[in-house]
Amino acid sequence: MSMSADAMELTEAEITARYDAALALLSGFDHAPRLGKASERTAPERSPGIGTRSRFRSTTPGLVTRRTTPAGAVHLRDTIEGEGLVTPARAQVLQGMLRALAIALAIGGALEDRSGLDALKAANLAGRLPEGDRAKFTELLEAEALAVGHVFANALAFLIAPLRGTTSTEVASPEEVLTDNAQAMLEGLLWEIDQRLDGLDDDQMVATLAAQCEALLARLADRAQHAARGAIFGAASYRIEADDLTLNGFAPALRAAGKPLVMQFKKPHEVVGNHIAKHQALKLSKMLMAYDFERKLNPFADLGGFIFTFMGDGAPGTGKTTLIQMMAGLIHGYCEVAGYPFRYENLSTDSIDSYQGKSAQNAKAFINGVLDPNVIGFGTIDDIDQLAGKRGDRQASAGQLEITAVLMESFAGANTVVRGNCTFGMFSNYPENVDDALRQRAGARFLVDGPQTREDYIDILALLLGKRHDIPMGEHELYAAQELTRAVAESFAKHSRPAEQKLAQVFDDVRGRIGELDTIAKIGTYLKGIHMADERFTGRAIKNITDAVKVRAMDVELPDEWFETPEAFMHKAYDDKMGMVNEMRVPITTEMVLQEVNRYADSEFRYADKSDEVAIDNAVRDMGRMEEAKRRYLAGKG
C-alpha cells in the first residue's frame, strides 16, 4: 500500500536507533506508583535445578545479603518471559513491545524537533529557561507525553493483533497515566502492564495486553482533547513502511488485512425480485472499487451520489440476508481482482453488554474497523431494531441506547468523514421500531419486498428446488424477469405517484393547487406539504433525497470490463478515474427528483403509520388494563 500523501515517513534508522533505550525500559527500572495501586504479588517458587537465567551472586562477604532488586523495580521482560523456556507467543509479544517502545520514542524525538521542545529542554537543563517560557515548556512536555504514550499503545495493539485468539478480557481503566514527561508516561504505563500480566498464560497475556492498549488509547485520546497543545500530535500523521503502519494522530491504527470472510455468497440472479435494491447494491459494489488509496478518496464521494449508509426493510423472508450475501460476494470478488484488502463486519447482538460503556465500545470498534481508510469496508447491522434502542422506549436497555448514540454520531456526526471506501447497511423487518433520528441517517432506502410477479415466483421456485429433479420448466424463460435494466425502469416508474394513501393525498392536493410539479419552486412546495403532514420530514430528509437524486444522476452501468483487470479502472490514477466516471453522468430531471421524493417519503410514511399503530395498540392495551384493574378494585371494595 502506498504511503498517504500527507503522512511523514518514520525511517527504520530512526526506530532502530531507539532500540537500546527501549530494551533498557523492558529490562528494568525503578518506579514508585503515584496514581495506581500496586497489586499484592508473591514471588513464585523456583526449581532448585537450572534457573531460567543465570544471575550474578556476589562472593564478597556482606554483599550477599543485600537486595539485588530494589523495592518498586519493574522487570517487564522477566514478567513476559515467565518461567522455563520462552514460548513463541511470548517472544512475539516481547518483540512487539520492544518495537512499539522504539516507535514511540522515535516519534517523541520527531515531535521535539517540530515543536521546539528540544531547545526548551536544553535551556532548562542549563538553568537558562526564561520565565515566560515555563508554561509553554510544561504544556509541550504534556503533549509529548500523551503522544508517546498513545503511539506506544497504538503500535503495540497493531503489532500483537495477529496473536489475538478467541480469548477476551476486560481491564479496569488505566490509572498510572503520568503526563509530566514522555519518560514518566512510559514508565507508568509499563509499570501498570507489569502488574496486570504477572502470572497469566499466553492467551490471557495477549488478551489482557490488547484490552489494556484499547483502554489506554481511549483514555489518552480523551486527555489529549483537553490538553493545551494536544493538536501538535493530533494533526500529525506518520507512516512506518516496514510494519505497514500508519499513525494518524490520536486515532487508533487498524490492520489493513481483513478477517477471512466465511460466507455463502449469492449471485445477482439468485436474488429474486427486489429489483431496485439489487440494482443499487450492484452499483454500490462497483462504486466502492473506485476508491483511491493514494488520495484516500472516492470520485463518487467527490462528485456526489455515494451511498454511505442505507436501510433495507421488508417483511421476514423477503431476501434481506440474501442481498447482504450478494453484495459482500461482489465486493470480495472485485477486491481479489484488484488486490485490495476487504473487511466485512457485522454488528450483532453479541455487542450488547451489561457492563456500562462496553456496548458503546463494541459499536465504536465495529465502526472504526469498517471506516479504516486502508481497506474496502462493508458493515452490516442486521435486525437493527433489536440492537439499537429507541429513545424513550422503556424496554430499551442501556446497552442498546449506547449503540444508538454511537451509530448516530458515526453516521452523521460533526466528525463524520465520508471517504468512499466503505458503506454501512442497516436491515430490519420492523423499521418503525428504529429511532427516528437514526433511521433518517440512512441515506438510501432499499425496499426489500421479495418476489412480486408470477415470473418472480416461478424463478424462486426453480432456484430453491435446484437441479436434482426431472420436472419440466414449462412455458417460462428462467430468470428473464430478473434482468435489471427493464425491471429497474419499471420499479422507478411506479414512484411517479406516491404509494402511501396519506402521501398521495398531499401529492394530489399540491398538484391540484399549483399544477404539474415541474420546477424547483413547485417541488419545494410539495416538500413543505409533506412536512405539514409529518413533522418528522425535516432537512435531513431533503439531504437524503438529493443524495439519492445524485446517485440516479450517476445511474450508469459501469462496464464489467473495468473490473476484470486491475489496470482497466481500479488501479488508475484518481484524476483518470474521475474523468471516466464524470463522462458517464446523466442529466438530473424533474421526473427523477419527484420519483426520489415519493420513494423516500413513502418509506417514512410507511414507517410512521406502523409506528403510530403500534403506539395506539399499546395505549389501548394499557387503558384496558387500567379499566380492568379499576373494575376489580371497586368490586373488592364494595
C-alpha positions as CSV (number, residue, x, y, z in Angstrom):
1,M,0.0,0.0,0.0
2,S,1.4,3.3,-0.9
3,M,2.0,6.0,1.7
4,S,-0.6,8.6,2.2
5,A,0.5,11.9,0.7
6,D,0.1,13.8,4.0
7,A,1.9,11.2,6.1
8,M,5.5,11.8,7.3
9,E,7.7,8.8,6.9
10,L,9.4,7.5,10.0
11,T,12.6,5.7,8.8
12,E,13.8,2.4,10.0
13,A,17.1,4.1,11.1
14,E,15.2,6.4,13.4
15,I,13.4,3.5,15.0
16,T,16.3,1.1,15.4
17,A,18.4,3.9,17.0
18,R,15.9,3.8,19.9
19,Y,16.2,0.0,20.5
20,D,18.7,0.3,23.3
21,A,16.6,2.8,25.2
22,A,13.5,0.6,24.6
23,L,15.4,-2.6,25.8
24,A,16.6,-0.7,28.9
25,L,12.9,0.1,29.8
26,L,11.9,-3.6,29.3
27,S,14.9,-4.9,31.3
28,G,14.2,-2.9,34.4
29,F,13.7,0.4,36.1
30,D,12.5,1.7,39.4
31,H,9.1,3.1,39.7
32,A,7.1,4.3,42.7
33,P,3.4,4.4,41.7
34,R,1.7,7.8,42.2
35,L,-1.8,7.2,40.9
36,G,-2.1,3.4,40.6
37,K,-2.1,0.9,43.4
38,A,0.3,-2.0,43.3
39,S,-1.1,-5.5,43.5
40,E,-0.1,-7.9,46.1
41,R,2.3,-10.4,44.4
42,T,4.2,-13.3,45.9
43,A,7.3,-14.4,44.1
44,P,6.8,-17.9,42.5
45,E,8.9,-20.7,43.9
46,R,11.8,-21.6,41.7
47,S,13.0,-25.1,41.0
48,P,16.3,-25.9,42.7
49,G,17.6,-27.1,39.4
50,I,18.6,-24.9,36.5
51,G,17.2,-21.4,36.6
52,T,15.7,-19.5,33.8
53,R,18.5,-17.1,33.6
54,S,22.0,-17.1,35.2
55,R,22.2,-14.5,37.9
56,F,25.3,-12.9,39.4
57,R,25.9,-13.9,43.0
58,S,28.5,-11.9,44.9
59,T,31.1,-13.7,46.9
60,T,32.1,-10.6,48.8
61,P,31.2,-11.0,52.5
62,G,28.3,-8.9,53.4
63,L,27.1,-8.1,49.9
64,V,25.4,-11.5,49.5
65,T,22.7,-10.4,51.9
66,R,21.9,-7.1,50.2
67,R,18.8,-6.7,47.9
68,T,19.7,-7.1,44.3
69,T,16.2,-6.0,43.2
70,P,15.2,-2.6,44.6
71,A,11.8,-2.2,46.0
72,G,9.4,-1.0,43.3
73,A,11.6,-2.3,40.5
74,V,9.8,-3.2,37.2
75,H,11.2,-6.1,35.2
76,L,8.7,-6.4,32.4
77,R,10.9,-8.6,30.3
78,D,11.1,-11.2,33.1
79,T,7.3,-11.0,33.6
80,I,6.6,-11.6,30.0
81,E,9.2,-14.4,29.5
82,G,8.0,-16.2,32.7
83,E,9.4,-19.5,33.9
84,G,11.0,-22.1,31.7
85,L,11.5,-21.8,28.0
86,V,10.1,-18.8,26.4
87,T,7.1,-19.7,24.1
88,P,6.8,-18.3,20.6
89,A,3.8,-16.2,21.6
90,R,5.7,-14.6,24.5
91,A,8.7,-13.9,22.3
92,Q,6.5,-12.2,19.7
93,V,4.8,-10.1,22.5
94,L,8.3,-9.1,23.8
95,Q,9.4,-8.2,20.3
96,G,6.2,-6.2,19.6
97,M,6.7,-4.3,22.9
98,L,10.3,-3.5,22.0
99,R,9.3,-2.3,18.6
100,A,6.3,-0.3,19.9
101,L,8.5,1.4,22.5
102,A,11.2,2.3,19.9
103,I,8.5,3.7,17.6
104,A,7.1,5.8,20.4
105,L,10.5,7.2,21.4
106,A,11.3,8.0,17.7
107,I,8.0,9.9,17.3
108,G,8.7,11.7,20.6
109,G,12.0,12.8,19.2
110,A,10.4,14.0,16.0
111,L,7.8,16.0,17.9
112,E,10.6,17.6,19.9
113,D,12.2,18.8,16.7
114,R,8.9,20.1,15.2
115,S,7.7,21.9,18.3
116,G,11.0,23.3,19.6
117,L,10.7,21.3,22.8
118,D,14.3,20.1,22.3
119,A,15.6,23.7,22.6
120,L,13.5,24.3,25.7
121,K,14.8,21.1,27.3
122,A,18.4,22.2,26.7
123,A,17.7,25.6,28.2
124,N,16.0,24.1,31.2
125,L,18.9,21.7,31.7
126,A,21.3,24.5,31.7
127,G,19.2,26.6,34.1
128,R,18.6,29.2,31.4
129,L,14.8,28.7,30.7
130,P,13.1,32.1,30.5
131,E,10.3,32.6,33.0
132,G,7.9,33.4,30.1
133,D,8.5,30.0,28.5
134,R,7.8,27.9,31.6
135,A,4.1,27.5,30.9
136,K,4.8,26.6,27.2
137,F,7.5,24.1,28.3
138,T,5.1,22.4,30.7
139,E,2.4,22.2,28.0
140,L,4.8,20.8,25.4
141,L,6.0,18.2,27.9
142,E,2.4,17.1,28.5
143,A,1.7,17.0,24.8
144,E,4.8,14.9,24.1
145,A,3.9,12.5,27.0
146,L,0.4,12.0,25.6
147,A,1.7,11.5,22.1
148,V,4.4,9.0,23.1
149,G,2.0,7.0,25.4
150,H,-0.6,6.9,22.7
151,V,1.8,5.8,20.0
152,F,3.2,3.1,22.2
153,A,-0.3,1.7,22.9
154,N,-1.4,2.1,19.3
155,A,1.7,0.4,17.8
156,L,1.6,-2.4,20.4
157,A,-2.1,-3.1,19.7
158,F,-1.3,-3.2,16.0
159,L,1.7,-5.4,16.3
160,I,0.1,-8.0,18.5
161,A,-3.2,-8.1,16.6
162,P,-2.2,-11.3,14.7
163,L,-1.6,-13.1,18.0
164,R,-5.2,-12.5,19.3
165,G,-7.3,-15.6,19.6
166,T,-10.8,-16.2,20.9
167,T,-9.9,-15.2,24.5
168,S,-11.2,-11.8,25.6
169,T,-11.0,-10.0,28.8
170,E,-11.8,-6.7,30.4
171,V,-9.4,-4.4,32.3
172,A,-10.0,-1.5,34.6
173,S,-9.4,2.0,33.3
174,P,-5.6,2.8,33.4
175,E,-4.6,4.8,36.4
176,E,-0.8,5.3,36.2
177,V,-1.1,7.9,33.4
178,L,1.6,10.4,34.1
179,T,1.9,13.5,31.8
180,D,4.9,15.1,33.4
181,N,7.1,14.0,30.5
182,A,7.5,11.1,28.0
183,Q,9.8,9.0,30.2
184,A,7.4,9.2,33.2
185,M,4.5,8.3,30.9
186,L,6.2,5.2,29.5
187,E,7.4,4.1,32.9
188,G,3.9,4.5,34.4
189,L,2.3,2.5,31.5
190,L,4.9,-0.3,31.7
191,W,4.5,-0.5,35.5
192,E,0.8,-1.0,35.1
193,I,1.2,-3.5,32.3
194,D,3.6,-5.4,34.5
195,Q,1.1,-5.5,37.3
196,R,-1.6,-7.0,35.1
197,L,0.5,-9.5,33.1
198,D,2.0,-11.3,36.1
199,G,1.1,-15.0,36.3
200,L,-1.0,-15.1,33.1
201,D,-0.8,-17.8,30.4
202,D,-0.1,-17.0,26.7
203,D,-3.7,-16.4,25.6
204,Q,-4.6,-14.4,28.7
205,M,-1.5,-12.3,28.3
206,V,-2.3,-11.4,24.7
207,A,-5.9,-10.7,25.5
208,T,-5.0,-8.6,28.6
209,L,-2.4,-6.6,26.6
210,A,-4.9,-5.9,23.8
211,A,-7.6,-4.8,26.3
212,Q,-5.0,-2.6,28.1
213,C,-4.0,-1.0,24.9
214,E,-7.6,-0.4,23.9
215,A,-8.3,1.3,27.3
216,L,-5.1,3.3,27.0
217,L,-6.0,4.6,23.6
218,A,-9.4,5.8,24.7
219,R,-8.0,7.4,27.9
220,L,-5.1,9.2,26.3
221,A,-7.2,10.4,23.3
222,D,-9.7,11.8,25.8
223,R,-6.9,13.5,27.8
224,A,-5.5,14.9,24.5
225,Q,-8.7,16.7,23.7
226,H,-8.3,18.9,26.8
227,A,-4.5,19.3,26.6
228,A,-3.4,22.8,25.7
229,R,-1.1,21.7,22.9
230,G,-2.6,18.3,22.1
231,A,-3.1,19.3,18.4
232,I,0.7,19.2,17.9
233,F,0.4,15.4,17.5
234,G,-3.4,15.2,16.9
235,A,-3.0,16.8,13.5
236,A,0.2,14.8,12.6
237,S,0.4,11.6,10.5
238,Y,3.3,9.1,10.4
239,R,4.0,6.1,8.3
240,I,6.2,3.1,9.2
241,E,6.5,1.3,6.0
242,A,8.2,-1.8,7.4
243,D,5.2,-2.6,9.6
244,D,2.6,-1.2,7.1
245,L,1.5,1.0,10.0
246,T,0.0,4.5,9.6
247,L,-0.4,6.6,12.8
248,N,-3.0,9.4,12.3
249,G,-2.8,11.5,15.5
250,F,-4.8,10.1,18.3
251,A,-6.9,7.8,16.1
252,P,-6.4,4.0,16.6
253,A,-4.5,2.2,13.9
254,L,-6.0,-0.9,12.3
255,R,-4.5,-3.7,10.3
256,A,-5.3,-3.4,6.6
257,A,-5.9,-7.1,6.3
258,G,-9.5,-8.1,6.9
259,K,-10.6,-11.2,8.6
260,P,-11.1,-14.3,6.5
261,L,-14.6,-14.0,5.1
262,V,-16.7,-17.1,5.7
263,M,-20.0,-16.6,3.9
264,Q,-22.2,-18.3,1.4
265,F,-22.1,-15.8,-1.5
266,K,-25.1,-15.3,-3.8
267,K,-25.1,-14.4,-7.4
268,P,-27.3,-11.5,-8.6
269,H,-29.8,-13.8,-10.4
270,E,-30.3,-15.7,-7.1
271,V,-31.8,-12.5,-5.6
272,V,-35.3,-12.8,-6.9
273,G,-37.4,-9.6,-7.0
274,N,-36.1,-6.7,-5.0
275,H,-35.1,-5.0,-8.3
276,I,-34.3,-1.5,-7.1
277,A,-32.5,-2.8,-4.0
278,K,-30.5,-5.3,-6.1
279,H,-29.7,-2.6,-8.7
280,Q,-28.4,-0.2,-6.1
281,A,-26.4,-2.9,-4.3
282,L,-24.7,-3.8,-7.6
283,K,-23.9,-0.2,-8.4
284,L,-22.7,0.5,-4.8
285,S,-20.3,-2.5,-5.0
286,K,-18.7,-1.1,-8.1
287,M,-18.7,2.4,-6.7
288,L,-16.6,1.2,-3.8
289,M,-13.9,-0.1,-6.1
290,A,-13.3,3.4,-7.5
291,Y,-11.7,4.4,-4.1
292,D,-8.2,5.7,-4.5
293,F,-5.8,4.5,-1.7
294,E,-3.3,7.3,-2.6
295,R,-5.8,10.2,-2.2
296,K,-7.9,8.3,0.4
297,L,-11.0,9.5,-1.5
298,N,-13.5,8.1,-4.0
299,P,-14.5,10.0,-7.1
300,F,-18.2,9.2,-6.4
301,A,-17.9,10.7,-3.0
302,D,-16.3,13.8,-4.6
303,L,-18.9,14.1,-7.3
304,G,-21.8,13.3,-5.0
305,G,-24.1,10.3,-5.1
306,F,-22.1,7.9,-3.0
307,I,-24.2,5.8,-0.6
308,F,-22.5,5.9,2.8
309,T,-25.5,4.4,4.7
310,F,-28.6,2.7,3.6
311,M,-31.5,0.9,5.1
312,G,-33.2,-2.2,3.8
313,D,-36.6,-3.0,5.2
314,G,-39.2,-5.6,4.4
315,A,-41.3,-8.4,5.8
316,P,-39.5,-11.5,7.1
317,G,-38.3,-13.9,4.4
318,T,-38.2,-11.3,1.6
319,G,-34.4,-11.6,0.9
320,K,-32.5,-9.1,3.1
321,T,-29.9,-11.7,4.1
322,T,-29.6,-12.8,0.5
323,L,-29.0,-9.2,-0.5
324,I,-26.1,-9.0,2.0
325,Q,-24.6,-12.2,0.7
326,M,-24.8,-11.0,-2.8
327,M,-23.2,-7.6,-2.1
328,A,-20.5,-9.0,0.1
329,G,-19.7,-11.6,-2.6
330,L,-19.4,-9.0,-5.3
331,I,-17.1,-6.6,-3.3
332,H,-15.0,-9.6,-2.2
333,G,-14.6,-10.7,-5.8
334,Y,-13.7,-7.3,-7.0
335,C,-11.1,-6.8,-4.2
336,E,-9.5,-10.1,-5.1
337,V,-9.0,-9.0,-8.7
338,A,-7.6,-5.6,-7.6
339,G,-5.5,-7.0,-4.7
340,Y,-7.2,-4.7,-2.2
341,P,-7.9,-5.7,1.4
342,F,-11.6,-6.2,2.1
343,R,-13.1,-6.1,5.5
344,Y,-16.7,-7.2,6.3
345,E,-18.1,-6.7,9.7
346,N,-21.5,-7.3,11.2
347,L,-22.7,-5.7,14.4
348,S,-24.6,-8.5,16.2
349,T,-26.4,-8.9,19.4
350,D,-23.2,-10.1,21.0
351,S,-22.1,-6.5,21.1
352,I,-24.7,-5.6,23.7
353,D,-23.1,-5.9,27.1
354,S,-24.3,-5.3,30.6
355,Y,-21.0,-3.7,31.5
356,Q,-21.6,0.1,31.4
357,G,-19.9,1.7,28.3
358,K,-18.9,-1.7,26.8
359,S,-21.7,-1.7,24.3
360,A,-20.7,1.7,23.0
361,Q,-17.1,0.5,22.9
362,N,-18.0,-2.6,20.9
363,A,-20.1,-0.5,18.5
364,K,-17.2,2.0,18.1
365,A,-14.8,-0.8,17.3
366,F,-17.2,-2.1,14.6
367,I,-17.4,1.4,13.1
368,N,-13.7,2.1,13.2
369,G,-12.9,-1.3,11.7
370,V,-15.1,-0.6,8.6
371,L,-14.1,3.0,8.3
372,D,-10.4,2.1,8.1
373,P,-9.1,4.1,5.1
374,N,-6.7,1.3,4.3
375,V,-9.4,-1.2,3.4
376,I,-12.5,-1.5,1.3
377,G,-15.2,-1.9,4.0
378,F,-18.7,-3.2,4.2
379,G,-20.5,-3.1,7.5
380,T,-24.0,-4.5,8.2
381,I,-26.3,-4.2,11.1
382,D,-28.9,-6.9,10.7
383,D,-32.1,-6.6,12.7
384,I,-31.1,-3.1,13.8
385,D,-34.4,-2.7,15.7
386,Q,-33.1,-5.4,18.2
387,L,-29.7,-3.8,18.5
388,A,-30.2,-0.1,18.6
389,G,-32.7,1.1,21.2
390,K,-35.3,3.7,20.5
391,R,-35.0,6.7,22.8
392,G,-38.0,6.9,25.1
393,D,-38.7,3.2,24.9
394,R,-38.9,1.9,28.4
395,Q,-38.0,-1.6,27.3
396,A,-34.7,-0.5,25.6
397,S,-31.6,-1.4,27.7
398,A,-28.7,0.9,28.5
399,G,-26.5,-1.1,26.1
400,Q,-29.0,-0.7,23.2
401,L,-29.2,3.1,23.8
402,E,-25.4,3.3,23.9
403,I,-25.3,1.6,20.4
404,T,-27.9,4.1,19.1
405,A,-25.8,7.0,20.3
406,V,-22.6,5.7,18.7
407,L,-24.3,4.9,15.3
408,M,-26.0,8.3,15.2
409,E,-22.7,10.1,15.9
410,S,-20.7,7.9,13.4
411,F,-23.2,8.1,10.5
412,A,-23.9,11.8,10.5
413,G,-22.0,13.4,13.3
414,A,-19.8,16.6,13.4
415,N,-16.7,14.5,12.8
416,T,-18.1,12.1,10.2
417,V,-15.8,12.0,7.1
418,V,-17.1,10.1,4.0
419,R,-14.1,8.9,2.0
420,G,-16.0,6.5,-0.1
421,N,-14.0,3.4,0.9
422,C,-16.9,1.8,2.8
423,T,-20.6,1.6,3.3
424,F,-22.9,0.6,6.1
425,G,-26.2,-1.3,5.6
426,M,-28.9,-1.4,8.2
427,F,-31.6,-4.1,7.8
428,S,-34.8,-4.6,9.7
429,N,-38.2,-6.3,9.5
430,Y,-39.6,-3.6,11.7
431,P,-38.0,-0.3,10.8
432,E,-40.8,1.6,12.7
433,N,-39.1,0.4,15.9
434,V,-35.8,2.1,15.0
435,D,-35.2,5.5,16.5
436,D,-36.4,8.2,14.1
437,A,-33.2,10.2,14.1
438,L,-31.1,7.0,13.4
439,R,-33.4,5.9,10.7
440,Q,-33.1,9.2,8.9
441,R,-29.3,8.9,8.9
442,A,-29.8,6.1,6.3
443,G,-29.0,8.0,3.1
444,A,-30.7,5.5,0.8
445,R,-33.8,3.2,1.3
446,F,-33.9,-0.3,-0.1
447,L,-37.4,-1.7,0.0
448,V,-36.8,-5.4,0.1
449,D,-40.2,-6.7,-0.9
450,G,-39.2,-10.1,-2.3
451,P,-40.8,-11.8,-5.3
452,Q,-43.8,-9.9,-6.6
453,T,-44.9,-11.2,-10.0
454,R,-45.8,-14.6,-11.3
455,E,-42.4,-14.8,-13.1
456,D,-40.7,-14.0,-9.8
457,Y,-42.4,-16.9,-8.0
458,I,-41.6,-19.3,-10.8
459,D,-37.9,-18.2,-10.7
460,I,-37.6,-18.5,-6.9
461,L,-39.3,-22.0,-7.0
462,A,-36.8,-23.2,-9.7
463,L,-33.9,-21.6,-7.8
464,L,-34.7,-23.2,-4.5
465,L,-35.7,-26.5,-5.9
466,G,-32.3,-26.9,-7.5
467,K,-31.4,-29.2,-10.4
468,R,-31.8,-32.6,-9.0
469,H,-35.2,-33.3,-10.4
470,D,-36.9,-34.1,-13.7
471,I,-39.8,-31.7,-13.6
472,P,-40.1,-29.8,-16.9
473,M,-39.9,-26.0,-16.8
474,G,-42.9,-25.3,-18.9
475,E,-43.5,-22.1,-20.8
476,H,-41.2,-19.8,-18.9
477,E,-37.9,-18.1,-19.6
478,L,-35.9,-18.7,-16.4
479,Y,-34.6,-15.5,-14.7
480,A,-35.6,-13.3,-17.6
481,A,-37.8,-11.3,-15.2
482,Q,-34.6,-10.6,-13.1
483,E,-33.0,-8.7,-16.0
484,L,-32.3,-5.4,-14.2
485,T,-32.5,-2.8,-17.0
486,R,-36.2,-3.4,-17.7
487,A,-37.1,-4.3,-14.1
488,V,-35.5,-1.2,-12.6
489,A,-37.1,1.2,-15.1
490,E,-40.5,-0.3,-14.2
491,S,-39.8,-0.1,-10.5
492,F,-38.7,3.6,-10.6
493,A,-41.7,4.5,-12.8
494,K,-44.0,3.2,-10.0
495,H,-42.8,6.0,-7.8
496,S,-44.0,8.8,-10.2
497,R,-47.0,8.7,-7.9
498,P,-46.9,8.0,-4.1
499,A,-48.0,4.6,-2.9
500,E,-49.0,5.5,0.6
501,Q,-52.5,6.9,0.9
502,K,-51.7,9.9,3.2
503,L,-48.8,11.0,0.9
504,A,-51.0,10.5,-2.2
505,Q,-53.5,13.0,-0.7
506,V,-50.7,15.6,-0.1
507,F,-49.5,15.0,-3.7
508,D,-52.9,15.4,-5.2
509,D,-53.7,18.5,-3.1
510,V,-50.4,20.3,-4.0
511,R,-50.7,19.4,-7.7
512,G,-54.3,20.5,-7.8
513,R,-53.4,23.9,-6.4
514,I,-50.2,24.7,-8.4
515,G,-50.3,22.3,-11.3
516,E,-47.6,19.9,-12.5
517,L,-44.6,19.8,-10.3
518,D,-42.1,20.7,-12.9
519,T,-39.9,23.4,-11.2
520,I,-37.8,23.6,-8.1
521,A,-40.3,26.0,-6.5
522,K,-43.2,23.7,-7.1
523,I,-41.3,20.6,-5.9
524,G,-40.3,22.7,-2.8
525,T,-43.9,23.5,-2.2
526,Y,-44.7,19.7,-2.3
527,L,-41.9,19.1,0.2
528,K,-43.4,21.7,2.5
529,G,-46.8,20.0,2.2
530,I,-45.1,16.7,3.2
531,H,-43.6,18.4,6.2
532,M,-47.0,19.7,7.3
533,A,-48.4,16.2,7.1
534,D,-45.5,14.7,9.0
535,E,-43.2,17.0,11.1
536,R,-40.5,14.3,11.1
537,F,-39.9,15.1,7.4
538,T,-37.0,17.5,8.0
539,G,-33.9,18.9,6.4
540,R,-32.1,15.6,6.7
541,A,-34.8,14.0,4.7
542,I,-34.2,16.6,1.9
543,K,-30.5,15.8,2.0
544,N,-31.1,12.1,1.7
545,I,-33.4,12.7,-1.3
546,T,-30.9,14.9,-3.1
547,D,-28.2,12.3,-2.4
548,A,-30.4,9.7,-4.0
549,V,-31.0,12.0,-7.0
550,K,-27.3,12.4,-7.4
551,V,-27.0,8.6,-7.3
552,R,-29.6,8.5,-10.1
553,A,-27.5,11.0,-12.0
554,M,-24.6,8.6,-11.7
555,D,-27.0,5.8,-12.5
556,V,-24.8,4.4,-15.1
557,E,-23.8,0.8,-15.6
558,L,-20.0,0.8,-15.1
559,P,-18.8,-1.7,-17.6
560,D,-17.9,-5.2,-16.2
561,E,-14.7,-4.9,-18.3
562,W,-13.4,-2.2,-15.9
563,F,-13.4,-4.8,-13.1
564,E,-12.0,-7.8,-14.9
565,T,-8.4,-6.5,-14.6
566,P,-6.9,-4.0,-12.1
567,E,-5.3,-1.9,-14.8
568,A,-8.6,-1.2,-16.7
569,F,-10.0,1.0,-13.9
570,M,-9.3,0.2,-10.3
571,H,-5.5,0.9,-10.4
572,K,-5.8,4.0,-12.5
573,A,-4.8,7.4,-11.1
574,Y,-7.5,9.3,-9.2
575,D,-7.9,12.0,-11.9
576,D,-8.3,9.4,-14.6
577,K,-11.0,7.6,-12.6
578,M,-12.7,10.9,-12.0
579,G,-12.7,11.7,-15.7
580,M,-14.0,8.2,-16.7
581,V,-16.8,8.4,-14.1
582,N,-17.7,12.0,-14.9
583,E,-18.2,11.2,-18.6
584,M,-21.0,8.8,-17.8
585,R,-23.1,11.2,-15.7
586,V,-26.7,11.8,-16.9
587,P,-28.7,15.0,-16.5
588,I,-31.0,15.4,-13.5
589,T,-34.7,15.7,-14.4
590,T,-37.8,16.8,-12.5
591,E,-39.2,13.3,-13.1
592,M,-36.1,11.8,-11.4
593,V,-36.4,14.2,-8.4
594,L,-40.2,13.6,-8.0
595,Q,-39.6,9.8,-8.0
596,E,-37.0,10.0,-5.3
597,V,-39.1,12.4,-3.2
598,N,-42.0,9.9,-3.4
599,R,-39.8,6.9,-2.8
600,Y,-38.3,8.4,0.3
601,A,-41.5,9.9,1.7
602,D,-43.4,6.7,1.0
603,S,-40.9,4.9,3.3
604,E,-41.2,7.5,6.0
605,F,-45.0,7.5,6.0
606,R,-44.9,3.7,5.9
607,Y,-42.7,3.6,9.0
608,A,-44.7,6.4,10.8
609,D,-48.0,4.6,10.2
610,K,-46.7,1.3,11.6
611,S,-45.1,3.1,14.5
612,D,-48.3,5.0,15.3
613,E,-50.4,1.8,15.0
614,V,-48.0,0.1,17.4
615,A,-48.2,3.0,19.9
616,I,-52.0,3.1,19.6
617,D,-52.3,-0.6,20.2
618,N,-50.1,-0.3,23.3
619,A,-52.1,2.6,24.6
620,V,-55.4,0.7,24.1
621,R,-53.9,-2.3,25.9
622,D,-52.7,-0.1,28.8
623,M,-56.2,1.5,29.0
624,G,-57.8,-1.9,29.0
625,R,-55.6,-3.0,31.9
626,M,-56.4,0.1,33.9
627,E,-60.2,-0.3,33.3
628,E,-60.0,-4.0,34.4
629,A,-57.9,-3.0,37.4
630,K,-60.4,-0.3,38.4
631,R,-63.3,-2.7,38.0
632,R,-61.6,-5.3,40.2
633,Y,-60.7,-2.7,42.8
634,L,-64.2,-1.3,43.0
635,A,-65.7,-4.9,43.2
636,G,-63.3,-5.8,46.0
637,K,-64.1,-2.6,47.9
638,G,-67.8,-3.0,47.5
